[in-house]
Amino acid sequence: MNFIFRLGDAPGDKQLGGKAAALAAMQGCGVLIPEWFVLLPNAFESSLSEADRQTLFEQENQMKTKKNINRREQWLCFVPFDYHVSTTT
């Protein structure tokens, strides 16, 4: 399997990130771009062992859980209006 996308390759079904897709599009419009290449995102995924994939999956789930907890805490602490406390003496 080829994990490298080079200058002049047709994107086809290859998954390109935003910057690589923009470079390929500009090149296709005739903009002069220095020679470049990019490693496709699935190169990283394919390099992982099953244990590494599982660890990464668990870490992503933990991060998502922490983000959800933080969002809920922020929601619970949100006060939708300004308020002032005044006292009379």
Backbone as CSV, one residue per row, in Angstrom:
resi,resn,N_x,N_y,N_z,CA_x,CA_y,CA_z,C_x,C_y,C_z
1,MET,0.849,-1.176,0.000,0.000,0.000,0.000,0.893,1.237,0.000
2,ASN,0.532,2.235,-0.795,1.315,3.456,-0.906,0.749,4.526,0.033
3,PHE,1.609,5.035,0.901,1.182,6.038,1.872,1.715,7.426,1.542
4,ILE,2.321,7.573,0.372,2.914,8.859,-0.011,2.161,9.429,-1.207
5,PHE,1.795,10.684,-1.094,1.162,11.414,-2.186,2.187,12.420,-2.671
6,ARG,2.522,12.366,-3.961,3.558,13.233,-4.523,2.964,14.242,-5.499
7,LEU,3.754,15.258,-5.761,3.433,16.245,-6.773,3.093,15.540,-8.080
8,GLY,1.951,15.842,-8.639,1.546,15.240,-9.903,0.638,14.029,-9.756
9,ASP,0.552,13.445,-8.547,-0.371,12.327,-8.337,-1.802,12.847,-8.392
10,ALA,-2.695,12.024,-8.910,-4.115,12.378,-8.890,-4.667,11.997,-7.522
11,PRO,-5.396,12.914,-6.849,-5.910,12.596,-5.517,-6.755,11.324,-5.487
12,GLY,-7.611,11.128,-6.493,-8.433,9.920,-6.545,-9.129,9.650,-5.230
13,ASP,-8.999,8.411,-4.741,-9.674,8.041,-3.501,-8.770,8.235,-2.287
14,LYS,-7.585,8.802,-2.487,-6.660,9.012,-1.370,-7.175,10.127,-0.484
15,GLN,-7.032,9.927,0.800,-7.512,10.904,1.765,-6.397,11.919,2.016
16,LEU,-6.620,13.154,1.583,-5.644,14.219,1.791,-6.125,15.142,2.895
17,GLY,-5.172,15.672,3.658,-5.505,16.694,4.636,-5.776,18.008,3.913
18,GLY,-6.188,19.012,4.645,-6.558,20.292,4.062,-5.436,20.983,3.305
19,LYS,-4.228,21.004,3.880,-3.113,21.693,3.226,-2.702,20.975,1.954
20,ALA,-2.618,19.650,2.004,-2.225,18.883,0.815,-3.285,19.015,-0.277
21,ALA,-4.544,19.000,0.106,-5.615,19.155,-0.881,-5.546,20.540,-1.530
22,ALA,-5.233,21.572,-0.729,-5.119,22.919,-1.277,-3.932,23.012,-2.236
23,LEU,-2.805,22.405,-1.874,-1.640,22.402,-2.772,-1.974,21.702,-4.086
24,ALA,-2.643,20.548,-3.985,-3.009,19.806,-5.192,-3.967,20.620,-6.066
25,ALA,-4.911,21.322,-5.433,-5.869,22.136,-6.190,-5.173,23.307,-6.878
26,MET,-4.269,23.967,-6.155,-3.539,25.091,-6.759,-2.663,24.613,-7.908
27,GLN,-2.045,23.468,-7.719,-1.216,22.892,-8.779,-2.069,22.595,-10.001
28,GLY,-3.266,22.068,-9.780,-4.176,21.755,-10.867,-4.640,22.993,-11.627
29,CYS,-4.611,24.153,-10.962,-5.002,25.414,-11.610,-3.829,26.095,-12.298
30,GLY,-2.669,25.463,-12.261,-1.516,26.013,-12.942,-0.601,26.884,-12.099
31,VAL,-0.863,26.983,-10.795,0.009,27.754,-9.914,1.326,27.000,-9.767
32,LEU,2.443,27.709,-9.910,3.746,27.084,-9.775,4.041,26.839,-8.302
33,ILE,4.224,25.578,-7.965,4.458,25.174,-6.587,5.725,24.321,-6.563
34,PRO,6.647,24.585,-5.617,7.844,23.739,-5.519,7.449,22.283,-5.285
35,GLU,8.347,21.384,-5.628,8.062,19.957,-5.457,7.748,19.664,-3.995
36,TRP,6.757,18.828,-3.788,6.309,18.492,-2.443,5.767,17.075,-2.409
37,PHE,5.621,16.544,-1.205,4.956,15.257,-0.993,4.344,15.290,0.395
38,VAL,3.433,14.385,0.625,2.780,14.312,1.931,2.546,12.846,2.279
39,LEU,2.688,12.536,3.553,2.308,11.208,4.039,0.811,11.233,4.299
40,LEU,0.120,10.255,3.796,-1.327,10.186,3.969,-1.666,9.810,5.417
41,PRO,-2.814,10.265,5.926,-3.181,9.996,7.314,-3.192,8.511,7.682
42,ASN,-3.566,7.649,6.747,-3.630,6.223,7.098,-2.250,5.598,7.244
43,ALA,-1.167,6.333,6.899,0.188,5.821,7.118,0.434,5.650,8.607
44,PHE,0.012,6.631,9.392,0.167,6.539,10.844,-0.653,5.389,11.405
45,GLU,-1.906,5.316,11.015,-2.792,4.271,11.530,-2.276,2.876,11.193
46,SER,-1.736,2.715,9.991,-1.240,1.406,9.572,0.050,1.017,10.291
47,SER,0.756,1.999,10.843,2.016,1.699,11.531,1.795,1.212,12.961
48,LEU,0.577,1.315,13.456,0.290,0.939,14.843,0.022,-0.548,14.988
49,SER,0.496,-1.088,16.089,0.136,-2.465,16.427,-1.283,-2.456,16.983
50,GLU,-1.873,-3.617,17.137,-3.227,-3.699,17.682,-3.269,-3.138,19.105
51,ALA,-2.223,-3.421,19.896,-2.156,-2.900,21.263,-2.065,-1.370,21.253
52,ASP,-1.269,-0.825,20.331,-1.155,0.639,20.217,-2.482,1.261,19.817
53,ARG,-3.182,0.616,18.889,-4.497,1.120,18.469,-5.471,1.151,19.643
54,GLN,-5.457,0.084,20.430,-6.354,-0.004,21.580,-6.018,1.084,22.603
55,THR,-4.733,1.300,22.860,-4.310,2.334,23.798,-4.733,3.710,23.303
56,LEU,-4.524,3.973,22.029,-4.913,5.255,21.438,-6.420,5.456,21.524
57,PHE,-7.180,4.404,21.227,-8.636,4.452,21.304,-9.085,4.786,22.732
58,GLU,-8.469,4.135,23.710,-8.838,4.374,25.109,-8.495,5.801,25.528
59,GLN,-7.336,6.305,25.086,-6.944,7.677,25.424,-7.893,8.686,24.784
60,GLU,-8.297,8.434,23.536,-9.247,9.332,22.875,-10.567,9.354,23.619
61,ASN,-11.031,8.176,24.067,-12.290,8.112,24.819,-12.185,8.845,26.148
62,GLN,-11.024,8.723,26.816,-10.829,9.436,28.077,-10.862,10.947,27.847
63,MET,-10.224,11.402,26.761,-10.222,12.833,26.455,-11.626,13.324,26.147
64,LYS,-12.394,12.538,25.383,-13.764,12.917,25.064,-14.602,12.997,26.335
65,THR,-14.399,12.041,27.240,-15.136,12.035,28.495,-14.806,13.265,29.315
66,LYS,-13.512,13.615,29.402,-13.109,14.800,30.156,-13.699,16.067,29.542
67,LYS,-13.712,16.153,28.207,-14.290,17.323,27.548,-15.776,17.420,27.848
68,ASN,-16.479,16.287,27.818,-17.918,16.295,28.118,-18.175,16.722,29.552
69,ILE,-17.358,16.244,30.477,-17.514,16.624,31.881,-17.275,18.125,32.035
70,ASN,-16.209,18.632,31.384,-15.924,20.066,31.469,-17.063,20.892,30.894
71,ARG,-17.621,20.457,29.764,-18.749,21.182,29.165,-19.939,21.201,30.107
72,ARG,-20.220,20.069,30.736,-21.368,20.002,31.659,-21.122,20.870,32.883
73,GLU,-19.877,20.870,33.385,-19.573,21.736,34.525,-19.752,23.198,34.153
74,GLN,-19.303,23.572,32.971,-19.466,24.953,32.520,-20.946,25.294,32.387
75,TRP,-21.723,24.373,31.874,-23.151,24.609,31.708,-23.825,24.791,33.059
76,LEU,-23.445,23.954,34.026,-24.041,24.049,35.350,-23.672,25.356,36.052
77,CYS,-22.485,25.871,35.756,-22.022,27.094,36.406,-22.396,28.346,35.632
78,PHE,-23.035,28.201,34.494,-23.378,29.348,33.652,-24.512,30.144,34.269
79,VAL,-24.296,31.430,34.366,-25.350,32.328,34.833,-25.734,33.191,33.635
80,PRO,-26.963,33.064,33.123,-27.338,33.735,31.878,-27.626,35.232,32.012
81,PHE,-27.422,35.818,33.163,-27.698,37.235,33.314,-26.715,37.821,34.328
82,ASP,-26.535,39.135,34.248,-25.699,39.810,35.225,-26.514,40.037,36.487
83,TYR,-25.881,39.941,37.578,-26.580,40.225,38.821,-25.646,40.999,39.754
84,HIS,-26.236,41.779,40.613,-25.491,42.589,41.555,-26.091,42.369,42.939
85,VAL,-25.235,42.348,43.898,-25.701,42.232,45.273,-25.442,43.575,45.933
86,SER,-26.476,44.121,46.537,-26.289,45.386,47.245,-26.814,45.236,48.658
87,THR,-26.233,45.976,49.525,-26.694,45.934,50.911,-26.995,47.350,51.375
88,THR,-27.830,47.446,52.338,-28.123,48.758,52.934,-27.649,48.740,54.368
89,THR,-27.080,49.815,54.778,-26.638,49.892,56.183,-27.254,51.057,56.894
